[in-house]
Amino acid sequence: MDVREHGINNLKIYKKAHDLALQVHKMTFSLPKFEMYEEGIQIRKSTKSVSNNIVEGYALRKYKHEFLHYLYRAYASSEETIEHLKFLSETNSLTNNTIHRNLLNGYHELNKMLFSFIIKIEKEYSTPNFLLRRKRK
């Protein structure tokens, strides 16, 4: 059994966030040298924070409020990444319009997915059965 077939890897929001983080990571190495150490570092941190917060929240999903806390942080980091993409474009540091547009569209789609997932958790959440403590006899 392949561990990657289970758990967090089944979440579409995680897959999307992880894929976008890889794309942003690669994109930053085509930035002008001065941006690699300024905006490049900031956008790499914010984009990786999205998937990292999804992972942390998923690991704590036994507790609804903890799960939601990390999902909201993921959403905020995604919004932060969009802001970094705007700065890179507006300062002409990211000149490839196709990459810029694709990343922006990807993050806008991810934000919709995250927000829908958060609403679903807020309304329908119940602790997964396998995470409940078994009562001792």
C-alpha positions as CSV (number, residue, x, y, z in Angstrom):
1,M,0.0,0.0,0.0
2,D,1.4,3.4,-1.0
3,V,1.1,5.9,1.8
4,R,0.7,8.7,-0.7
5,E,-2.7,7.4,-1.7
6,H,-4.2,8.2,1.6
7,G,-4.6,11.1,4.0
8,I,-3.7,14.7,3.0
9,N,-2.9,13.7,-0.5
10,N,-6.6,13.0,-1.2
11,L,-7.5,16.6,-0.5
12,K,-7.9,18.6,-3.7
13,I,-7.0,21.9,-1.9
14,Y,-3.7,20.4,-0.7
15,K,-2.8,19.1,-4.2
16,K,-3.6,22.4,-5.8
17,A,-1.7,24.4,-3.1
18,H,1.3,22.1,-3.3
19,D,1.4,22.3,-7.2
20,L,1.1,26.1,-7.1
21,A,3.9,26.3,-4.6
22,L,6.2,24.3,-6.8
23,Q,5.3,26.6,-9.8
24,V,6.0,29.7,-7.8
25,H,9.3,28.3,-6.4
26,K,10.5,27.6,-10.0
27,M,9.3,31.0,-11.2
28,T,11.3,32.9,-8.6
29,F,14.5,31.6,-10.0
30,S,13.8,33.5,-13.3
31,L,13.4,36.8,-11.4
32,P,16.1,39.5,-11.5
33,K,18.9,38.9,-9.1
34,F,17.9,41.7,-6.7
35,E,14.3,40.3,-6.4
36,M,15.5,36.8,-5.6
37,Y,16.5,38.1,-2.2
38,E,13.6,40.4,-1.6
39,E,10.2,39.6,-3.1
40,G,11.4,36.2,-4.2
41,I,12.0,35.0,-0.6
42,Q,8.7,36.5,0.5
43,I,6.6,34.9,-2.2
44,R,8.3,31.5,-1.6
45,K,7.5,31.7,2.1
46,S,3.9,32.7,1.5
47,T,3.1,30.1,-1.1
48,K,4.7,27.3,0.9
49,S,2.8,28.5,3.9
50,V,-0.5,27.7,2.1
51,S,0.1,24.0,1.7
52,N,1.9,23.8,5.1
53,N,-1.1,25.2,6.9
54,I,-3.4,22.8,5.2
55,V,-1.2,19.9,6.3
56,E,-1.1,21.2,9.9
57,G,-4.8,21.7,10.0
58,Y,-5.4,18.3,8.6
59,A,-3.1,16.7,11.2
60,L,-5.2,18.5,13.9
61,R,-8.6,17.7,12.3
62,K,-9.8,15.9,15.5
63,Y,-10.4,19.4,16.8
64,K,-12.7,21.5,14.6
65,H,-11.4,24.9,15.8
66,E,-7.8,24.0,15.2
67,F,-8.6,22.6,11.8
68,L,-10.4,25.8,10.9
69,H,-7.7,28.0,12.3
70,Y,-5.1,26.5,10.0
71,L,-7.4,26.6,7.0
72,Y,-8.0,30.3,7.5
73,R,-4.2,30.8,7.8
74,A,-3.8,28.9,4.5
75,Y,-6.4,31.2,2.9
76,A,-4.6,34.3,4.2
77,S,-1.3,33.1,2.9
78,S,-2.8,32.5,-0.4
79,E,-4.1,36.0,-0.5
80,E,-0.6,37.2,0.5
81,T,0.8,35.3,-2.4
82,I,-1.5,37.1,-4.8
83,E,-0.3,40.4,-3.4
84,H,3.3,39.3,-4.0
85,L,2.4,38.3,-7.6
86,K,0.9,41.8,-8.2
87,F,4.0,43.5,-6.9
88,L,6.3,41.4,-9.1
89,S,4.2,42.2,-12.1
90,E,3.7,45.9,-11.4
91,T,7.5,46.4,-10.8
92,N,8.3,44.6,-14.0
93,S,10.2,41.9,-12.1
94,L,7.9,39.2,-13.5
95,T,7.7,39.9,-17.2
96,N,6.2,36.7,-18.4
97,N,2.6,37.6,-18.6
98,T,1.5,34.0,-19.2
99,I,3.1,32.7,-16.0
100,H,1.7,35.7,-14.1
101,R,-1.8,35.2,-15.4
102,N,-1.7,31.4,-14.8
103,L,-0.4,31.8,-11.3
104,L,-3.0,34.5,-10.4
105,N,-5.8,32.3,-11.9
106,G,-4.5,29.3,-10.0
107,Y,-4.5,31.2,-6.7
108,H,-8.0,32.7,-7.3
109,E,-9.3,29.2,-8.0
110,L,-7.5,27.9,-4.9
111,N,-9.0,30.6,-2.7
112,K,-12.5,29.7,-3.9
113,M,-11.8,26.0,-3.1
114,L,-10.4,26.9,0.3
115,F,-13.3,29.2,1.2
116,S,-15.8,26.5,0.1
117,F,-14.0,23.9,2.2
118,I,-13.9,26.2,5.2
119,I,-17.7,26.8,4.9
120,K,-18.3,23.1,4.6
121,I,-16.2,22.3,7.7
122,E,-17.9,25.1,9.7
123,K,-21.4,23.7,8.8
124,E,-20.9,19.9,8.6
125,Y,-17.9,19.0,10.7
126,S,-17.7,16.0,12.8
127,T,-14.6,14.4,14.2
128,P,-13.6,11.4,12.0
129,N,-14.5,8.1,13.7
130,F,-10.9,6.8,13.7
131,L,-9.8,9.9,15.6
132,L,-12.2,9.4,18.4
133,R,-10.9,7.9,21.6
134,R,-12.1,4.5,22.4
135,K,-13.7,4.1,25.8
136,R,-12.0,1.5,28.0
137,K,-14.2,-1.2,29.4
